[in-house]
Amino acid sequence: MSDDDASSNDATYTAGVIGGTGFAGGELLRLLAGHPEFSVVQATSRSAANKTVGSIHPNLRSLDLRFTEPSDLESVDVLFAATPHGVSMEQIDAYFEAADTVVDLSADFRLPNAELYDEWYEGHDAPEYLERAEYALPELNRENLAGADLIAGGGCNATATILGLKPLVDEGILGPETGEVVVDVKVGSSEGGAGGGAASSHPERSGVVRPYAPISHRHEAEIGAYLGLDVSFTVHAVDMVRGASATCHVFPDGPVSKGDLWGAYRGAYEDEPFMRLVSGGGGVYRYPEPKAVAGTNAGEVGFELDASNKRVVVFSAIDNMMKGSAGQAVHAANIALGLEETAGLEFQGLHPVGSP
């Protein structure tokens, strides 16, 4: 634990948040402030230095903390970076001078090699760190997160898709040479960040089902890297604030039964603390629904077998700000530090609730 812990409680670890004024940064601060093992001692922002956290995030008005300049990092045990793509790779040395463990929520370290950054981004400024980084999604990479000191958060669209398809890959129903996959993801406006631009303004976003990435979305790279799949991938912007909902149309090469599917999904997720199998039951919410997981670190998955068309339809839903960002980061940090996995993430969500 850092010597300069400014904590007023008995938390085990000190934490700082870089980029604390954004949506993901605000969610990190909310989670860490309520975490039994973390004490938040710093939140940085260029645009809001010296302002209170509550002046930007009204739900955190009770948090006695002011934003500071990013150039003046305090020494902490764990540093969470919620910055735009390209910042962390430039500042990673400074991050490790300030902290023992770095959890980055951007795209800067989530791909395993520099060649993928050349293909999908604009290259990489610190490729020597890529082998050191561990992908943050515990349901995929839990065994490698223990003791990790550089954790890279997954993209929200990739997270929703990976959670939906991973059980089929694990069971050999789907693979690099087995079957075809078409993925359609619908996402809320918070995915665009606090400075989302003209397309995210309320008059332009309200009421839309807008294809904004018909092909070649960067999150395809994660799906390929961690599931070994080439998928046909399209993303729509829709009229909700929180949420990512993936519908995956899977065309296996061989016959698949309902029993095979139940076995695959139960086997993958029955022991996972944040995963829920929602597949065609009774009531209104018969399949995964972003509204049902808003504000939580839960992921919902479900499926239907379309035998006549030799198709499996897989549904998955997450809160893009939680399971797809800040919640995933805290979950991974818990595992890396040997803490209770669910610590700070127990919120069960609300019902009824309006637009998430």
C-alpha positions in Angstrom: 0.0 0.0 0.0 1.3 3.5 -0.8 2.9 5.5 2.0 1.0 8.6 1.2 -2.4 7.1 1.5 -4.9 9.9 2.1 -7.6 7.5 3.0 -9.9 8.1 5.9 -11.0 4.5 6.0 -9.3 1.1 6.3 -9.2 0.4 2.5 -6.4 -1.9 1.4 -5.4 -0.1 -1.8 -5.2 3.5 -2.9 -6.4 4.3 -6.4 -6.3 7.2 -8.9 -8.4 7.8 -11.9 -6.9 9.6 -15.0 -9.6 11.2 -17.2 -12.2 11.4 -14.4 -14.6 13.8 -16.1 -15.6 11.4 -18.9 -18.5 8.9 -18.6 -16.2 5.9 -18.0 -14.1 8.0 -15.5 -17.3 8.9 -13.6 -18.3 5.3 -13.4 -14.9 4.3 -12.1 -15.1 6.9 -9.4 -18.6 5.7 -8.5 -17.5 2.1 -8.2 -14.2 2.8 -6.4 -15.8 5.2 -3.9 -18.1 2.4 -2.8 -15.5 -0.3 -3.0 -14.5 -1.8 0.4 -10.9 -2.3 -0.6 -10.1 0.9 -2.5 -9.6 4.5 -1.4 -9.7 7.1 -4.2 -7.0 9.7 -3.6 -6.8 11.4 -7.0 -8.9 12.1 -10.1 -7.4 14.0 -12.9 -8.8 16.2 -15.6 -7.3 18.9 -17.9 -10.6 20.6 -18.4 -11.9 20.6 -14.8 -8.8 20.9 -12.7 -9.6 22.2 -9.2 -13.3 21.6 -9.6 -15.1 19.2 -7.4 -15.9 15.7 -8.7 -19.6 16.4 -7.9 -19.7 19.4 -10.1 -19.2 17.2 -13.1 -20.8 14.0 -11.8 -23.8 15.0 -9.8 -24.4 11.5 -8.5 -21.0 11.9 -6.7 -21.6 15.2 -4.9 -20.8 13.4 -1.6 -17.3 12.5 -2.7 -14.8 14.9 -1.1 -12.4 15.1 -4.0 -11.3 17.7 -6.5 -9.8 17.1 -10.0 -6.1 17.7 -10.4 -3.9 18.1 -13.5 -2.9 14.8 -15.2 0.7 15.9 -15.2 0.9 15.8 -11.4 0.2 12.2 -10.6 0.2 11.0 -7.0 1.7 7.7 -5.9 -1.0 5.1 -5.7 -1.3 1.3 -5.7 -3.6 1.1 -8.7 -4.0 3.7 -11.4 -7.1 3.5 -13.7 -6.8 5.4 -17.0 -10.0 6.4 -18.7 -8.5 8.5 -21.5 -9.0 8.6 -25.3 -7.2 6.2 -27.5 -3.5 7.1 -27.9 -3.0 8.8 -24.6 -2.0 5.9 -22.4 0.5 4.4 -24.8 2.3 7.8 -24.7 2.1 8.1 -20.9 2.6 4.5 -19.8 6.1 5.0 -18.4 4.8 7.8 -16.2 1.8 5.7 -15.1 4.1 3.0 -13.8 6.3 5.6 -12.1 3.1 6.5 -10.1 1.5 3.1 -9.6 2.3 -0.6 -9.2 -0.7 -1.7 -11.2 -2.2 0.1 -14.2 -5.7 -0.6 -15.6 -6.3 1.1 -19.0 -9.8 1.4 -20.3 -8.8 2.7 -23.8 -7.9 0.6 -26.8 -4.2 1.2 -26.3 -3.2 -2.2 -24.9 -6.1 -4.5 -25.6 -4.7 -6.1 -28.7 -1.8 -8.6 -28.4 0.7 -7.4 -31.0 1.8 -4.3 -32.8 0.8 -5.7 -36.2 -2.9 -5.5 -35.2 -2.4 -1.9 -34.3 -0.9 -1.2 -37.7 -3.9 -2.8 -39.3 -6.8 -1.5 -37.2 -5.5 1.7 -35.6 -2.6 4.0 -36.4 0.2 2.0 -35.1 1.5 1.8 -31.5 4.0 4.0 -29.6 4.9 1.5 -26.8 4.7 -2.0 -28.4 7.1 -3.4 -25.8 4.2 -3.3 -23.3 1.8 -5.3 -25.3 3.0 -8.7 -24.2 2.9 -7.5 -20.6 -0.8 -6.5 -20.9 -3.7 -8.8 -19.9 -7.1 -8.5 -21.5 -9.5 -7.5 -18.8 -12.5 -9.7 -19.5 -12.5 -12.2 -16.6 -14.9 -14.7 -18.3 -12.3 -15.0 -21.1 -9.0 -14.4 -19.3 -9.4 -15.0 -15.6 -6.4 -17.3 -15.1 -4.0 -14.8 -16.6 -5.3 -11.8 -14.6 -4.1 -12.9 -11.2 -1.0 -10.8 -10.4 -1.2 -8.8 -13.6 0.2 -5.3 -13.4 -1.0 -4.0 -16.8 -4.7 -4.7 -17.5 -6.3 -3.6 -20.8 -10.1 -3.2 -20.8 -12.1 -4.7 -23.6 -14.2 -2.7 -26.1 -17.9 -2.7 -25.2 -19.1 -4.1 -28.5 -16.4 -6.7 -28.5 -17.3 -7.7 -24.9 -20.9 -8.2 -25.7 -20.0 -10.3 -28.8 -17.3 -12.4 -27.1 -19.6 -13.2 -24.2 -22.3 -14.4 -26.7 -20.0 -16.5 -28.9 -17.4 -17.9 -26.4 -19.4 -20.9 -25.3 -19.9 -22.0 -28.9 -16.1 -21.7 -29.5 -15.3 -23.6 -26.3 -17.6 -26.5 -27.4 -16.2 -26.6 -30.9 -19.5 -25.6 -32.4 -17.8 -22.6 -33.9 -14.2 -22.0 -34.8 -11.8 -20.4 -37.3 -12.6 -23.1 -39.8 -16.1 -24.0 -38.6 -19.2 -22.0 -39.4 -20.0 -18.4 -40.3 -21.0 -15.5 -38.1 -22.9 -12.3 -38.8 -23.0 -9.9 -35.8 -25.4 -7.0 -35.4 -24.7 -4.7 -32.4 -26.9 -1.9 -31.1 -25.4 0.6 -28.7 -26.4 3.5 -26.6 -25.2 7.1 -26.9 -22.8 6.9 -23.9 -20.5 4.8 -26.1 -19.6 8.0 -27.9 -18.2 9.5 -24.6 -18.9 12.8 -22.9 -17.7 14.7 -25.9 -19.6 12.6 -28.5 -20.0 15.4 -31.1 -22.9 16.4 -33.4 -24.1 12.8 -34.0 -24.6 12.3 -30.3 -26.6 15.5 -29.6 -30.1 14.8 -28.4 -32.0 16.1 -31.5 -29.8 14.0 -33.8 -29.7 10.8 -31.7 -33.3 10.7 -30.5 -35.4 8.0 -32.2 -32.6 6.7 -34.4 -31.6 3.2 -35.4 -28.5 4.4 -37.3 -25.8 2.1 -38.8 -22.7 4.0 -37.9 -20.1 1.2 -38.5 -21.6 -1.0 -41.3 -18.2 -2.8 -41.8 -14.7 -2.9 -40.4 -15.4 -1.8 -36.8 -12.2 -1.9 -34.8 -13.7 -4.2 -32.2 -13.6 -6.9 -34.8 -9.9 -7.1 -34.1 -10.5 -8.2 -30.5 -13.0 -10.9 -31.5 -10.4 -12.3 -34.0 -7.6 -12.1 -31.5 -9.3 -13.7 -28.6 -11.8 -16.1 -30.2 -10.0 -16.8 -33.4 -13.1 -15.8 -35.4 -13.6 -13.7 -38.5 -17.0 -12.2 -38.2 -19.2 -10.0 -40.4 -19.8 -7.1 -38.0 -22.2 -4.1 -38.1 -22.9 -1.6 -35.3 -26.0 0.6 -35.0 -26.5 3.6 -32.8 -30.0 3.5 -31.2 -32.1 5.7 -28.9 -30.8 4.6 -25.5 -28.2 6.0 -23.2 -26.6 2.8 -21.7 -26.3 -0.6 -23.3 -24.8 -2.8 -25.9 -27.0 -5.6 -27.4 -25.4 -8.1 -29.8 -27.4 -10.4 -32.0 -25.1 -13.0 -33.6 -26.4 -15.1 -36.5 -24.3 -18.3 -36.4 -24.3 -20.9 -39.2 -22.4 -24.0 -37.9 -21.0 -26.5 -40.4 -22.6 -29.4 -38.6 -25.9 -30.2 -36.8 -26.5 -28.6 -33.4 -29.3 -29.5 -31.0 -31.0 -27.4 -28.3 -29.3 -29.7 -25.8 -25.9 -28.9 -27.2 -26.6 -25.2 -26.8 -27.9 -25.5 -23.2 -24.8 -27.6 -22.3 -22.4 -25.1 -23.9 -23.9 -22.0 -22.2 -24.5 -23.6 -18.8 -21.0 -25.1 -18.9 -19.5 -21.7 -19.7 -21.4 -19.5 -17.3 -23.1 -21.3 -14.5 -20.3 -20.5 -12.1 -19.7 -17.0 -13.3 -20.8 -14.4 -10.7 -22.0 -11.8 -13.3 -23.3 -13.9 -16.1 -27.0 -14.7 -16.5 -28.6 -17.1 -19.0 -31.9 -15.7 -20.4 -33.2 -17.8 -23.2 -36.9 -17.8 -24.1 -38.5 -18.1 -20.7 -41.8 -16.5 -19.7 -42.7 -12.9 -19.0 -41.7 -9.7 -20.8 -37.9 -10.1 -20.7 -37.5 -13.4 -22.5 -34.1 -12.6 -24.0 -31.1 -10.5 -23.0 -32.0 -6.9 -22.6 -29.7 -3.9 -21.9 -32.5 -2.3 -19.8 -32.4 -5.2 -17.4 -28.6 -4.8 -16.7 -28.4 -1.0 -16.7 -26.0 0.2 -14.0 -24.7 -3.3 -13.2 -21.7 -5.5 -14.1 -24.0 -8.3 -15.3 -24.0 -9.8 -18.7 -27.0 -11.6 -20.1 -26.8 -14.2 -22.9 -29.4 -16.3 -24.6 -30.1 -18.2 -27.9 -32.6 -19.7 -30.2 -32.1 -22.6 -32.6 -33.4 -22.0 -36.1 -33.1 -25.6 -37.3 -34.9 -25.1 -40.6 -32.3 -22.5 -41.6 -29.3 -24.3 -39.9 -28.8 -21.2 -37.8 -28.2 -20.4 -34.2 -29.3 -16.9 -33.1 -27.3 -15.7 -30.1 -28.3 -12.7 -28.0 -26.2 -10.9 -25.5 -26.6 -7.7 -23.5 -24.4 -5.6 -21.3 -24.3 -2.1 -19.9 -21.5 -0.6 -22.0 -20.4 1.7 -19.2 -20.2 -1.2 -16.7 -19.5 -4.7 -18.1 -18.2 -3.0 -21.2 -15.9 -0.5 -19.4 -15.6 0.5 -15.8 -17.2 -2.6 -14.2 -15.0 -4.9 -16.2 -12.0 -2.9 -15.2 -12.8 -3.1 -11.5 -13.7 -6.8 -11.8 -10.3 -7.5 -13.4 -8.5 -5.4 -10.8 -10.1 -7.4 -8.0 -8.8 -10.6 -9.5 -5.3 -9.2 -10.2 -5.0 -8.1 -6.6 -6.5 -11.2 -5.1 -9.6 -9.5 -3.8 -13.2 -10.9 -3.7 -14.2 -10.8 -7.4 -17.6 -9.2 -6.7 -16.3 -6.5 -4.4 -17.7 -3.1 -5.2 -19.9 -4.6 -8.0 -22.9 -5.9 -6.1 -25.5 -3.4 -7.4 -28.4 -5.5 -8.8 -30.0 -2.9 -11.0 -33.5 -1.4 -11.0 -36.9 -2.3 -12.3 -38.9 -0.6 -13.6 -36.4 1.8 -15.2 -36.6 4.3 -18.1 -34.2 4.5 -21.0 -30.9 3.1 -19.7 
